[in-house]
């Protein structure tokens, strides 16, 4: 069974592409027809592509890897932030910081700077600064929080990118391609699908359309996370079962040693008493 229905996509307006004159010929395989000068996306292909992307994202989440959500356009910002937060994944909804992936160590340094400022506020160092220094540092902290706060816990490069509007986020796509990081993306009729690993042909301008597509993908990610939890519990239980005989054997040996030691001590005491009695006699 598909993760999203044809009717859900129709209702969300996912089938509406761009004007015919704005189209990218590479999107031809995903276009159903043209009506009133607007291209209509083949939603049967969209449903199939969502299922493919969902299966891959589920496996990524199940293996414990991270997916970075990216969308800086106004219609998608809040939806992406909410969906990414719901599955505990990092996201970028403000300006894409150039070199975010290709110069990741520098980005990590900026995040550490934010952490350092927080420590200064806690340990009292901040109170010793002048008003001007405090203001400068506070502004710097606010700027870092706005641009990098949502990726503060991203300690290593993400295993995949999930993008809304590949034309607007072309720098992110280029960086991911350069590093061999797979890209999942909603691709409209005016965009080039060739640099995208998992193309989801759909209207990337309508908030409802973005909600429906991301909702299906996040449900798959959540399933992967839940399965990972269950596997961890089962593995721990299995390990405990395997270790139980060994633990029992170790415990038996310890008890045996203690008994032997106790017997030796008793024998020693008996010898001492016997010797003492003989000396007294």
Secondary structure, DSSP 8 states (H G I E B T S, - for coil): --SS-HHHHHHHTTTEEEEGGG--GGGGGGEEEEETTEEEE-HHHHHHHHHHHHHHHHHHHHTT--EEEE--SHHHHHHHHHHHHHTT--EE-S---TTTTTTHHHHHHHHHHHHHHHHHHHHTTGGGS-HHHHHHHHHHHHHHHHHHGGGTT--S--SEEEEE-TTTTHHHHHHHHHHT-EEEEEE-TTS--TT-SEEEES-SS-HHHHHHHHHHHHHHHHHHHHHHHHHHHHHHHHHHHHHHHHHHHHHHHHHHHHHHHHHHHHHHHHHHHHHHHHHH-
